[in-house]
């Protein structure tokens, strides 16, 4: 299981990569493995402000549909449109080409509430 250093993680299996006041968000390798083959991702919140823990979209896999939760508060500024054409990229490269949204962070202090790499590894037993 791939759990890269330098990211923050949520208990709901999302990751966030912060660059200044913006961040990329996606689902972890663990999450995509649990979901199975991802067939569709729906994000209708671009342009919206979300609070930490709010649902920003859904991921549909062969076996289930799962909500995606905002790891921090902010504005959803971009959806990775490349995953519309090939949602399987989230299975293949969840931390790279498989990112789901980008957001502007409105409360950077919330980053301190997220899991470190070591904490996330402990949560999933890696």
ABEGO torsion letter per residue (X at the ends): XBBBBGBBBBAAGBBBBBBEABBBBBBBAAAAAAAEBBABBBBAABGBBBBBGBBAEBBBBAABBBBBBBABBEBBABBBAAAAABAAAAAABAABAABABBBBBABAAAAAABBBAAAAAAAAGX
